[in-house]
Amino acid sequence: MRLQDVRWPDLASLADRIFIVPLGSLEQHGRHLPVFTDSIIVGHVADRVEQLSSSKIVVLPVQWLGHSPHHRRFGCVSLDLYPYVEMICGMCRSLVGMGARRILLLNGHGGNDIPCKAALRELKSEFEDLRDLYIAYAAYWNLAAAEFGAIRESPLGGIGHACEMETSALLARHPDLVDMSKAVRGGPSAEGGFQTIDMFKAQPFFMINEFDEFSESGVIGMPDFASAEKGEKFLEAAAQGVVRFLDEFASWDFQTRSAR
């Protein structure tokens, strides 16, 4: 079910469903992909989840406005940190006000990670007395990490931004928006070292960098490994990973707490 198709008198009947909020961005994705890439991909994942899930869910429209200050020198439309946190809090407050008690923020852009987690902390404190309220945050690629590892053909450093995975997904669904003649590899070249950036490599340190500090093209990864066939596999694996999470999330109950 899509929230935008519901009439307001029917909103109250949706309280027992899981509300899915897809989060994207509008930012550069190299010279070969459109600036709406993150929003396109997370939208396709959410659409497929709606088809596959046996849980009762309501999918919101993709929130395309993301937190992308690190892309400003290339080009983006971005909210600053605190306005983005407040936007997420405001969206969740609205859903809670309509009766929602289970919400999944489904992320499709890495830059949204920090503000989303900050928003969840704010919301937890604000709604501390709502013991039946569960708000979760997850990036689709983390819910399908093992499957993505089996699909990918690039080595470590090949999946980051405008990379093998994202380029494959766009080739699968929107080949007219992809210009592979302009696809180049990008990002730190120290494979296996601390500088290596990959969506599935845990970094033992944290820094804030602008994107053009480590990529001239706006790419991190190896888009030359991309194919439409792999794109379909990546999208399906992502949706299946989200569905597996929803199947468990639907029945979580943390209400038993120690007495004070």
Backbone as JSON, one array per atom type, in Angstrom:
{
  "sequence": "MRLQDVRWPDLASLADRIFIVPLGSLEQHGRHLPVFTDSIIVGHVADRVEQLSSSKIVVLPVQWLGHSPHHRRFGCVSLDLYPYVEMICGMCRSLVGMGARRILLLNGHGGNDIPCKAALRELKSEFEDLRDLYIAYAAYWNLAAAEFGAIRESPLGGIGHACEMETSALLARHPDLVDMSKAVRGGPSAEGGFQTIDMFKAQPFFMINEFDEFSESGVIGMPDFASAEKGEKFLEAAAQGVVRFLDEFASWDFQTRSAR",
  "N": [[0.84, -1.19, 0.0], [0.48, 2.24, -0.79], [1.11, 5.29, 0.75], [0.36, 7.72, -0.38], [-1.89, 7.15, -1.84], [-3.99, 6.89, -0.15], [-7.06, 7.88, 1.35], [-7.94, 10.49, 3.66], [-9.9, 9.75, 5.71], [-9.35, 7.08, 6.0], [-6.91, 6.78, 7.17], [-6.6, 6.24, 9.92], [-7.04, 3.54, 10.09], [-4.7, 2.36, 9.44], [-2.91, 2.04, 11.46], [-1.79, -0.29, 12.51], [0.11, -1.11, 10.75], [3.41, -1.33, 9.22], [5.23, 1.51, 8.61], [7.05, 2.61, 5.91], [9.7, 4.65, 5.15], [11.29, 5.78, 2.49], [14.53, 7.0, 1.88], [16.4, 9.25, 0.04], [18.57, 11.1, -2.14], [19.69, 14.1, -3.84], [22.21, 14.47, -5.75], [25.55, 14.68, -7.11], [26.64, 11.97, -9.17], [29.09, 11.03, -10.36], [30.26, 11.37, -13.78], [28.69, 9.83, -15.34], [26.23, 8.98, -14.35], [22.87, 9.93, -13.31], [21.9, 12.75, -11.2], [19.91, 12.0, -9.51], [20.24, 9.44, -8.67], [20.47, 7.96, -6.14], [17.9, 8.29, -5.05], [16.32, 7.17, -7.06], [17.12, 4.46, -6.97], [16.54, 3.6, -4.27], [13.84, 4.0, -4.36], [12.99, 2.05, -6.24], [13.71, -0.23, -4.79], [11.97, -0.01, -2.57], [9.5, -0.2, -3.89], [9.6, -2.84, -4.81], [9.74, -4.2, -2.39], [7.19, -3.66, -1.42], [5.73, -5.31, -3.12], [6.67, -7.84, -2.42], [6.54, -8.29, 0.38], [5.1, -9.99, 3.13], [4.3, -8.86, 5.4], [2.2, -6.34, 6.84], [2.35, -3.35, 5.31], [3.0, 0.16, 4.74], [4.03, 2.25, 2.26], [5.8, 5.19, 1.98], [6.14, 8.13, -0.17], [9.28, 8.6, -1.88], [11.65, 10.35, -0.03], [13.4, 12.71, -1.33], [15.19, 14.73, -0.71], [18.25, 15.02, 0.65], [21.06, 14.72, 2.99], [23.82, 16.12, 1.99], [26.32, 17.61, 2.09], [28.98, 17.15, 1.5], [29.15, 16.89, -1.2], [28.95, 19.31, -2.43], [30.78, 20.78, -4.0], [30.77, 19.52, -6.39], [28.06, 19.39, -7.07], [24.8, 19.52, -5.84], [21.59, 19.21, -4.19], [20.91, 19.99, -1.02], [20.13, 19.43, 2.45], [21.25, 21.01, 5.43], [22.89, 19.67, 8.38], [21.4, 19.86, 10.95], [18.83, 20.86, 10.17], [18.1, 18.65, 8.59], [17.98, 16.57, 10.47], [15.82, 17.54, 11.97], [13.84, 17.49, 10.02], [13.5, 14.7, 9.61], [12.65, 14.01, 12.19], [10.27, 15.49, 12.25], [8.76, 14.26, 10.21], [8.45, 11.7, 11.31], [7.1, 12.33, 13.69], [4.68, 13.19, 12.61], [3.71, 10.81, 11.5], [3.48, 9.24, 13.8], [1.52, 10.75, 15.06], [-0.62, 10.08, 13.46], [-1.11, 7.61, 14.32], [0.76, 5.63, 13.82], [2.94, 3.01, 14.82], [5.09, 1.49, 14.2], [7.89, 2.17, 12.39], [10.01, 2.31, 9.62], [12.91, 3.77, 8.61], [14.16, 3.76, 5.57], [17.12, 3.76, 4.14], [18.86, 5.21, 1.35], [21.14, 6.61, 0.83], [24.38, 7.32, 1.78], [25.19, 9.64, 3.17], [23.03, 10.34, 4.7], [23.15, 8.93, 7.01], [24.34, 9.68, 9.6], [22.7, 11.96, 10.47], [20.19, 10.68, 10.53], [20.46, 8.76, 12.55], [20.91, 10.46, 14.69], [18.43, 11.7, 14.76], [16.79, 9.56, 15.5], [17.62, 9.21, 18.13], [16.7, 11.58, 19.29], [13.94, 11.27, 18.89], [13.42, 8.98, 20.39], [13.82, 9.87, 23.0], [11.86, 11.85, 23.1], [9.47, 10.44, 22.77], [9.4, 8.68, 24.91], [7.54, 7.57, 26.65], [5.84, 6.16, 25.06], [5.55, 3.07, 24.87], [5.05, 1.17, 22.96], [6.06, 2.03, 20.59], [8.12, 1.76, 17.8], [10.85, 2.72, 16.06], [12.91, 2.27, 13.42], [16.05, 2.3, 11.69], [17.68, 1.7, 8.63], [20.07, 1.01, 6.09], [19.57, -0.08, 2.8], [21.56, -1.62, 1.58], [23.04, -2.69, 3.66], [21.28, -4.51, 4.75], [21.41, -6.51, 2.96], [23.97, -7.47, 2.74], [25.52, -9.88, 2.57], [24.44, -11.07, 0.28], [24.96, -9.1, -1.66], [27.72, -9.28, -1.64], [28.08, -11.74, -2.86], [27.15, -11.25, -5.41], [28.66, -9.16, -6.5], [31.5, -8.4, -8.59], [33.71, -6.86, -8.57], [36.8, -6.02, -6.89], [37.71, -5.27, -3.41], [36.98, -1.94, -2.72], [35.6, -1.44, -4.97], [32.88, -0.91, -4.77], [31.22, 1.85, -3.94], [30.44, 4.71, -4.58], [28.5, 5.79, -7.24], [29.21, 3.46, -8.5], [30.1, -0.03, -9.11], [27.73, -1.33, -8.18], [25.65, 0.69, -8.02], [25.71, 1.73, -10.62], [25.09, -0.57, -12.06], [22.44, -1.0, -11.18], [21.12, 1.23, -12.27], [21.59, 0.76, -14.99], [20.02, -1.48, -15.29], [17.37, -0.58, -14.92], [17.09, 2.05, -15.9], [18.53, 2.55, -18.42], [18.74, 4.56, -20.29], [19.52, 6.77, -18.92], [22.15, 6.51, -18.35], [25.54, 6.98, -19.15], [27.88, 5.18, -20.26], [30.24, 5.66, -21.58], [31.46, 7.65, -20.25], [32.08, 6.65, -17.82], [34.28, 6.16, -15.23], [36.85, 4.8, -13.13], [37.24, 5.6, -9.64], [38.39, 7.2, -6.58], [40.3, 6.51, -3.52], [43.4, 4.82, -4.04], [44.72, 3.01, -2.5], [44.51, 0.0, -2.1], [43.12, -2.17, 0.25], [44.29, -0.84, 2.35], [44.08, 1.65, 4.99], [42.94, 3.8, 3.7], [41.25, 2.8, 1.79], [38.06, 2.82, 0.4], [34.97, 1.36, 0.67], [31.68, 0.17, 0.32], [31.24, -2.03, 1.86], [33.29, -2.3, 3.65], [34.32, -2.02, 6.82], [35.27, 0.87, 8.49], [37.87, 1.6, 10.74], [38.19, 4.09, 11.77], [37.14, 7.57, 11.88], [36.45, 10.3, 9.77], [35.75, 13.59, 8.49], [35.33, 14.44, 5.22], [35.5, 16.31, 2.16], [34.02, 15.43, -0.95], [35.54, 15.85, -3.25], [38.09, 15.69, -2.37], [39.09, 13.16, -2.53], [38.3, 12.17, -4.96], [38.39, 12.9, -8.27], [36.55, 12.66, -10.27], [34.11, 12.31, -9.08], [33.39, 9.78, -8.55], [33.5, 6.85, -6.55], [34.84, 3.85, -6.65], [34.27, 1.12, -8.99], [32.84, 1.44, -11.76], [33.05, 0.22, -14.23], [32.72, -2.46, -13.94], [30.05, -2.87, -14.02], [26.76, -4.13, -14.92], [23.6, -4.63, -16.56], [22.35, -7.02, -15.94], [23.48, -7.75, -13.47], [22.52, -5.59, -12.09], [19.75, -6.06, -11.81], [19.91, -8.23, -10.11], [21.14, -7.11, -7.85], [19.14, -5.26, -7.05], [16.97, -6.97, -6.51], [18.06, -8.55, -4.46], [18.44, -6.58, -2.51], [15.78, -5.82, -1.95], [14.77, -8.25, -0.98], [16.33, -8.51, 1.31], [15.37, -6.36, 2.86], [12.75, -7.23, 3.22], [13.15, -9.53, 4.78], [14.06, -8.34, 7.12], [11.75, -6.85, 7.83], [9.94, -8.89, 8.37], [10.81, -9.83, 10.84], [10.88, -7.47, 12.35], [8.21, -6.77, 12.54], [7.19, -8.19, 14.66], [8.6, -7.57, 16.93], [9.03, -6.95, 20.43], [9.71, -4.94, 22.93], [8.77, -4.2, 25.37], [8.92, -5.17, 27.94], [10.42, -4.2, 30.77], [12.83, -3.45, 33.29], [11.74, -2.77, 36.63], [11.6, 0.46, 38.17]],
  "CA": [[0.0, 0.0, 0.0], [1.21, 3.51, -0.86], [0.43, 6.28, 1.58], [-0.2, 8.81, -1.2], [-3.15, 6.72, -2.44], [-4.98, 6.71, 0.91], [-7.89, 9.04, 1.71], [-7.69, 10.77, 5.08], [-10.7, 9.0, 6.67], [-8.84, 5.72, 6.13], [-5.58, 6.78, 7.79], [-6.63, 5.62, 11.26], [-7.06, 2.07, 9.96], [-3.36, 1.9, 9.07], [-2.05, 2.14, 12.63], [-1.11, -1.55, 12.81], [1.03, -1.4, 9.66], [4.76, -0.76, 9.27], [5.39, 2.62, 7.67], [8.39, 2.63, 5.34], [10.06, 5.98, 4.63], [12.51, 5.67, 1.68], [15.32, 8.23, 1.94], [17.38, 9.33, -1.04], [19.33, 12.35, -2.24], [19.88, 14.67, -5.17], [23.63, 14.83, -5.7], [26.34, 14.16, -8.22], [27.04, 10.56, -9.21], [30.04, 10.9, -11.45], [29.87, 11.94, -15.07], [27.93, 8.85, -16.13], [24.94, 8.69, -13.73], [22.09, 11.13, -12.98], [22.0, 13.22, -9.81], [18.81, 11.42, -8.73], [20.52, 8.0, -8.58], [20.12, 7.36, -4.84], [16.44, 8.29, -4.9], [15.79, 6.19, -8.01], [17.38, 3.09, -6.51], [15.77, 3.28, -3.06], [12.44, 3.92, -4.78], [12.77, 0.73, -6.82], [13.76, -1.21, -3.7], [10.73, 0.1, -1.8], [8.41, -0.73, -4.72], [9.7, -4.3, -4.81], [9.37, -4.63, -1.04], [5.73, -3.62, -1.36], [5.24, -6.48, -3.84], [7.13, -9.1, -1.83], [6.39, -8.44, 1.82], [3.87, -10.55, 3.7], [3.93, -7.97, 6.5], [1.33, -5.23, 6.45], [3.21, -2.18, 5.23], [2.59, 1.35, 4.0], [5.23, 2.86, 1.71], [5.71, 6.62, 1.72], [6.92, 8.59, -1.32], [10.7, 8.79, -1.61], [12.1, 11.67, 0.42], [14.59, 12.87, -2.17], [16.1, 15.75, -0.18], [19.14, 14.36, 1.59], [22.15, 15.47, 3.63], [24.91, 15.88, 1.04], [27.23, 18.76, 2.01], [30.27, 16.72, 0.96], [29.09, 16.9, -2.67], [28.61, 20.66, -2.9], [31.7, 21.29, -5.02], [30.36, 18.91, -7.66], [26.68, 19.78, -7.32], [23.78, 18.79, -5.1], [20.59, 19.97, -3.43], [21.15, 19.34, 0.27], [19.8, 20.06, 3.73], [22.3, 20.96, 6.43], [22.74, 18.6, 9.36], [20.33, 20.0, 11.93], [17.53, 20.85, 9.48], [17.76, 17.29, 8.16], [17.53, 15.86, 11.68], [14.48, 18.01, 12.32], [12.92, 16.99, 9.0], [13.2, 13.31, 9.93], [11.82, 14.02, 13.4], [8.95, 15.99, 11.9], [8.04, 13.22, 9.47], [8.07, 10.62, 12.24], [6.06, 12.86, 14.58], [3.43, 13.19, 11.86], [3.24, 9.43, 11.39], [3.02, 8.84, 15.14], [0.26, 11.44, 15.28], [-1.67, 9.36, 12.73], [-1.3, 6.31, 14.95], [1.82, 4.69, 13.48], [3.73, 2.52, 15.94], [6.31, 0.87, 13.66], [8.38, 2.97, 11.27], [11.36, 2.0, 9.13], [13.59, 4.71, 7.73], [14.92, 2.93, 4.63], [18.07, 4.72, 3.57], [19.52, 4.94, 0.09], [22.25, 7.55, 0.66], [25.26, 7.22, 2.93], [25.25, 10.89, 3.91], [21.89, 10.46, 5.62], [23.33, 8.01, 8.14], [24.55, 10.36, 10.88], [21.52, 12.7, 10.93], [19.08, 9.77, 10.84], [20.7, 8.18, 13.87], [20.68, 11.53, 15.66], [16.98, 11.89, 14.84], [16.22, 8.46, 16.28], [17.88, 9.47, 19.55], [15.77, 12.63, 19.69], [12.58, 10.73, 18.93], [13.32, 8.04, 21.51], [13.64, 10.66, 24.21], [10.59, 12.57, 23.03], [8.34, 9.51, 22.9], [9.83, 7.66, 25.87], [6.39, 6.94, 27.3], [5.12, 5.31, 24.1], [6.3, 1.82, 24.95], [4.78, 0.33, 21.8], [6.56, 2.71, 19.39], [9.4, 1.24, 17.32], [11.35, 3.41, 14.88], [14.19, 1.67, 13.03], [16.76, 2.88, 10.55], [18.57, 0.74, 7.96], [20.42, 1.19, 4.69], [19.19, -1.32, 2.12], [22.73, -2.45, 1.25], [23.45, -3.43, 4.85], [20.34, -5.62, 4.96], [21.67, -7.54, 1.94], [25.42, -7.44, 2.59], [26.03, -11.17, 2.1], [23.99, -11.27, -1.1], [25.73, -8.18, -2.5], [29.06, -9.83, -1.74], [28.07, -12.84, -3.82], [26.83, -10.72, -6.74], [29.7, -8.26, -6.99], [32.69, -8.95, -9.23], [34.83, -5.96, -8.32], [37.5, -6.24, -5.62], [37.49, -4.27, -2.38], [37.16, -0.61, -3.3], [34.81, -1.35, -6.2], [31.52, -0.46, -4.51], [31.22, 3.0, -3.05], [29.55, 5.78, -5.03], [28.49, 5.74, -8.71], [30.12, 2.32, -8.53], [29.58, -1.24, -9.76], [26.36, -1.62, -7.78], [24.71, 1.74, -8.42], [25.68, 1.79, -12.08], [24.34, -1.75, -12.5], [21.02, -0.78, -10.92], [20.6, 2.18, -13.27], [21.6, 0.07, -16.29], [18.9, -2.42, -15.31], [16.05, 0.06, -14.94], [17.07, 3.33, -16.61], [19.75, 2.62, -19.23], [18.77, 5.82, -21.04], [20.1, 7.81, -18.06], [23.54, 6.13, -18.08], [26.49, 7.17, -20.25], [29.04, 4.38, -19.88], [31.45, 6.19, -22.2], [32.04, 8.59, -19.29], [32.27, 5.95, -16.55], [35.68, 5.94, -14.88], [37.1, 4.41, -11.74], [37.63, 6.72, -8.8], [38.56, 6.95, -5.16], [41.66, 6.17, -3.07], [43.94, 3.64, -4.72], [45.45, 2.17, -1.55], [43.64, -1.15, -1.88], [43.38, -2.93, 1.45], [44.8, 0.01, 3.4], [43.1, 2.45, 5.73], [42.26, 4.75, 2.82], [40.32, 2.13, 0.89], [36.65, 3.08, 0.69], [34.06, 0.4, 0.06], [30.42, 0.11, 1.05], [31.22, -3.19, 2.75], [34.52, -2.33, 4.44], [34.18, -1.25, 8.05], [36.42, 1.73, 8.76], [38.13, 1.69, 12.18], [38.35, 5.49, 12.15], [36.12, 8.45, 11.29], [36.87, 11.64, 9.36], [34.87, 14.32, 7.59], [36.02, 14.87, 4.01], [34.73, 16.7, 0.99], [34.15, 14.35, -1.92], [36.58, 16.11, -4.24], [39.4, 15.46, -1.78], [39.6, 11.84, -2.9], [37.79, 11.73, -6.25], [38.32, 13.98, -9.26], [35.4, 12.41, -11.15], [32.88, 12.13, -8.31], [33.16, 8.33, -8.42], [34.32, 5.99, -5.69], [34.53, 2.48, -7.04], [34.62, 0.61, -10.31], [31.62, 1.28, -12.55], [33.29, -0.59, -15.42], [32.26, -3.83, -13.65], [28.58, -2.87, -13.97], [25.95, -4.71, -16.0], [22.17, -4.62, -16.28], [22.01, -8.3, -15.3], [23.82, -7.63, -12.05], [21.64, -4.59, -11.5], [18.52, -6.73, -11.39], [20.24, -9.07, -8.96], [21.35, -6.22, -6.7], [17.85, -4.71, -6.63], [16.17, -8.04, -5.91], [18.69, -8.9, -3.18], [18.15, -5.5, -1.56], [14.38, -5.93, -1.54], [14.63, -9.46, -0.15], [16.92, -8.2, 2.61], [14.43, -5.52, 3.6], [11.61, -8.07, 3.6], [13.56, -10.37, 5.92], [14.05, -7.49, 8.31], [10.37, -6.51, 8.19], [9.3, -10.07, 8.95], [11.15, -9.86, 12.27], [10.53, -6.18, 12.96], [6.76, -6.73, 12.76], [6.81, -8.87, 15.9], [9.46, -7.19, 18.06], [8.34, -6.45, 21.61], [10.7, -4.58, 23.94], [8.04, -3.48, 26.41], [9.26, -5.68, 29.25], [11.55, -3.44, 31.28], [13.0, -3.59, 34.74], [11.04, -1.75, 37.42], [12.48, 1.46, 38.76]],
  "C": [[0.88, 1.25, 0.0], [0.43, 4.58, -0.1], [-0.24, 7.36, 0.73], [-1.54, 8.44, -1.84], [-4.29, 6.64, -1.43], [-5.76, 8.01, 1.13], [-7.83, 9.24, 3.23], [-8.6, 10.02, 6.03], [-10.19, 7.57, 6.92], [-7.49, 5.65, 6.85], [-5.56, 6.06, 9.13], [-6.58, 4.11, 11.19], [-5.68, 1.5, 9.66], [-2.42, 1.78, 10.26], [-1.27, 0.86, 12.91], [-0.11, -1.95, 11.73], [2.42, -0.82, 9.94], [4.86, 0.32, 8.2], [6.85, 2.67, 7.21], [8.64, 3.99, 4.7], [11.35, 5.84, 3.83], [13.23, 7.02, 1.64], [16.39, 8.22, 0.85], [18.18, 10.61, -0.97], [19.22, 12.87, -3.66], [21.28, 15.23, -5.18], [24.37, 14.18, -6.86], [26.64, 12.67, -8.05], [27.96, 10.33, -10.4], [29.51, 11.55, -12.72], [28.91, 11.04, -15.84], [26.55, 8.55, -15.57], [24.21, 9.99, -13.39], [22.19, 11.49, -11.5], [20.91, 12.61, -8.92], [19.03, 9.93, -8.44], [20.08, 7.38, -7.27], [18.6, 7.24, -4.68], [15.78, 7.29, -5.85], [15.93, 4.78, -7.45], [16.54, 2.74, -5.29], [14.28, 3.22, -3.37], [12.1, 2.58, -5.39], [12.79, -0.36, -5.75], [12.46, -1.19, -2.91], [9.54, -0.45, -2.58], [8.41, -2.25, -4.7], [9.35, -4.87, -3.44], [7.86, -4.67, -0.89], [5.12, -4.85, -2.03], [5.52, -7.78, -3.09], [6.68, -9.33, -0.39], [5.04, -9.04, 2.21], [3.43, -9.74, 4.91], [3.01, -6.87, 5.97], [2.15, -3.95, 6.48], [2.52, -1.04, 4.48], [3.88, 2.04, 3.55], [4.98, 4.34, 1.41], [6.43, 6.97, 0.42], [8.38, 8.77, -0.92], [10.97, 10.23, -1.16], [13.44, 11.94, -0.26], [15.6, 13.85, -1.6], [16.96, 15.14, 0.91], [20.14, 15.31, 2.22], [23.42, 15.18, 2.83], [25.92, 17.02, 0.97], [28.57, 18.41, 1.4], [30.3, 16.71, -0.57], [28.92, 18.3, -3.25], [29.52, 21.16, -4.01], [31.45, 20.65, -6.38], [28.95, 19.37, -8.04], [25.7, 18.9, -6.58], [22.72, 19.76, -4.61], [20.53, 19.28, -2.07], [20.57, 20.15, 1.42], [21.01, 19.97, 4.64], [21.92, 19.97, 7.53], [21.5, 18.75, 10.25], [18.95, 20.14, 11.28], [17.12, 19.46, 9.0], [17.28, 16.46, 9.35], [16.1, 16.26, 12.01], [13.45, 17.56, 11.29], [12.52, 15.55, 9.28], [12.32, 13.23, 11.17], [10.41, 14.46, 13.07], [8.13, 14.97, 11.14], [7.56, 12.12, 10.41], [7.0, 11.09, 13.22], [4.7, 12.83, 13.87], [2.85, 11.79, 11.77], [2.73, 8.92, 12.74], [1.69, 9.5, 15.45], [-0.91, 10.79, 14.56], [-1.89, 7.97, 13.29], [-0.22, 5.3, 14.65], [2.61, 4.29, 14.73], [4.97, 1.75, 15.49], [6.69, 1.61, 12.38], [9.78, 2.49, 10.9], [11.83, 3.12, 8.21], [14.52, 3.9, 6.84], [15.85, 3.83, 3.82], [18.69, 4.25, 2.27], [20.7, 5.86, -0.18], [23.09, 7.59, 1.92], [25.32, 8.47, 3.78], [24.11, 11.09, 4.89], [22.1, 9.7, 6.93], [23.42, 8.74, 9.48], [23.31, 11.14, 11.32], [20.33, 11.8, 11.24], [19.25, 9.16, 12.22], [20.51, 9.22, 14.97], [19.18, 11.77, 15.85], [16.33, 10.79, 15.67], [16.45, 8.65, 17.77], [16.92, 10.53, 20.07], [14.36, 12.07, 19.85], [12.39, 9.76, 20.09], [13.1, 8.78, 22.82], [12.28, 11.34, 24.24], [9.4, 11.65, 23.29], [8.64, 8.38, 23.88], [8.65, 6.91, 26.48], [5.56, 6.09, 26.35], [5.87, 3.99, 23.98], [6.1, 0.92, 23.73], [5.25, 0.98, 20.5], [7.95, 2.19, 19.05], [9.77, 1.97, 16.03], [12.75, 2.87, 14.59], [14.76, 2.4, 11.82], [17.66, 1.82, 9.95], [18.84, 1.19, 6.53], [20.17, -0.13, 3.97], [20.4, -2.21, 1.85], [23.23, -3.23, 2.46], [22.53, -4.6, 5.15], [20.55, -6.74, 3.95], [23.17, -7.68, 1.7], [25.97, -8.75, 2.03], [25.67, -11.4, 0.64], [24.75, -10.34, -2.06], [27.15, -8.7, -2.7], [29.16, -10.96, -2.74], [27.84, -12.36, -5.24], [27.99, -9.92, -7.32], [30.85, -9.02, -7.63], [33.91, -8.07, -9.0], [35.51, -6.31, -7.01], [37.13, -5.16, -4.61], [37.86, -2.89, -2.93], [36.31, -0.39, -4.54], [33.39, -0.87, -6.02], [31.56, 0.67, -3.49], [30.18, 4.03, -3.45], [29.66, 5.88, -6.55], [29.35, 4.56, -9.18], [29.54, 1.15, -9.33], [28.11, -1.45, -9.44], [25.38, -0.57, -8.29], [24.6, 1.85, -9.94], [24.9, 0.6, -12.64], [22.84, -1.55, -12.33], [20.4, 0.17, -11.93], [20.6, 1.57, -14.66], [20.41, -0.87, -16.41], [17.57, -1.73, -15.53], [15.97, 1.34, -15.77], [18.32, 3.47, -17.48], [19.88, 3.92, -20.02], [19.4, 6.95, -20.24], [21.59, 7.58, -17.79], [24.38, 6.36, -19.33], [27.79, 6.46, -19.88], [30.33, 4.86, -20.54], [32.16, 7.17, -21.28], [32.29, 7.95, -17.92], [33.75, 5.67, -16.33], [35.78, 5.48, -13.44], [37.54, 5.63, -10.94], [37.77, 6.31, -7.36], [39.99, 6.62, -4.81], [42.12, 4.86, -3.69], [44.66, 2.68, -3.78], [44.62, 0.95, -1.17], [44.07, -1.94, -0.64], [43.9, -2.09, 2.61], [43.7, 0.8, 4.08], [42.32, 3.39, 4.82], [41.22, 4.1, 1.91], [38.88, 2.37, 1.33], [35.8, 2.07, -0.06], [32.82, 0.31, 0.94], [30.41, -1.01, 2.09], [32.55, -3.38, 3.47], [34.33, -1.43, 5.65], [35.44, -0.43, 8.28], [36.63, 1.84, 10.26], [38.36, 3.11, 12.66], [37.27, 6.31, 11.46], [36.74, 9.8, 10.98], [35.75, 12.27, 8.54], [35.72, 14.81, 6.42], [35.02, 15.41, 2.99], [35.01, 15.67, -0.1], [35.29, 14.59, -2.9], [37.99, 15.98, -3.66], [39.96, 14.1, -2.17], [39.0, 11.31, -4.19], [37.65, 12.92, -7.19], [37.04, 13.88, -10.08], [34.07, 12.4, -10.42], [32.52, 10.68, -8.1], [34.05, 7.77, -7.33], [33.93, 4.56, -6.03], [34.85, 2.21, -8.49], [33.37, 0.38, -11.15], [31.8, 0.44, -13.81], [32.91, -2.05, -15.19], [30.74, -3.96, -13.77], [27.96, -3.58, -15.16], [24.49, -4.66, -15.59], [21.75, -5.9, -15.56], [22.31, -8.26, -13.81], [22.92, -6.61, -11.36], [20.34, -5.18, -11.02], [18.77, -7.58, -10.16], [20.45, -8.22, -7.71], [20.01, -5.71, -6.16], [16.99, -5.77, -5.94], [16.74, -8.44, -4.55], [18.4, -7.85, -2.12], [16.73, -5.61, -1.04], [14.16, -7.14, -0.63], [15.22, -9.23, 1.24], [16.01, -7.35, 3.47], [13.25, -6.35, 4.08], [11.95, -8.96, 4.78], [13.55, -9.56, 7.2], [12.62, -7.19, 8.76], [9.66, -7.68, 8.84], [9.59, -10.19, 10.44], [10.66, -8.6, 12.98], [9.05, -6.12, 13.32], [6.36, -7.31, 14.11], [7.69, -8.51, 17.09], [8.63, -6.6, 19.2], [9.38, -6.21, 22.7], [10.04, -3.95, 25.16], [8.35, -3.98, 27.82], [10.53, -5.0, 29.74], [11.63, -3.61, 32.79], [12.28, -2.45, 35.46], [12.04, -0.77, 38.01], [12.04, 1.75, 40.18]]
}
